[in-house]
Amino acid sequence: MKILLATDGSDYAREAAAYCGELVSGLKSPIVKIITVIDNFTPMATEPFISPEEFLESVEKEIQENAENIVHKTEKIIRIGNEDVPIEKEIVMGSAKKIIVRAAEKWNADLIIVGSHGYGFWGRALLGSVSDSVVHHAPCSVLVVRKR
């Protein structure tokens, strides 16, 4: 079974990673792909003493390092009791709602696992919900994990 785990490093995403770890421990020959999406970065005004290029480079480097850290921590959670499970990792820039669905299509995932932030109606209406969008557009089953 090919499981795509989408993570943003939040408590909700860590809960989804823990659930993924529990799930794969009972499966025969699972493969997990961890994906985190970096939102498109729009720079604001910079300090007058730093060139815009230097500022952009430092911010992009920090964002990339943060994403790598998220993926690494997520892998550690899944590996608890699952040392031999093959795990692929991917960091992509773009809209999480679209990237997760595209990644599942491209990778031919059997299941997508995402965490739920638990937004109510107004939160989803104002902020949008990645999990809600993935549920409605995914090419496969989606497991939305709520925080316990």
Secondary structure, DSSP 8 states (H G I E B T S, - for coil): -EEEEE--SSHHHHHHHHHHHHHHHTSSS-EEEEEEEE---------TTS-HHHHHHHHHHHHHHHHHHHHHHHHHHHHTT-TTS-EEEEEEES-HHHHHHHHHHHHT-SEEEEEE----HHHHHHH--HHHHHHHH-SSEEEEEE--
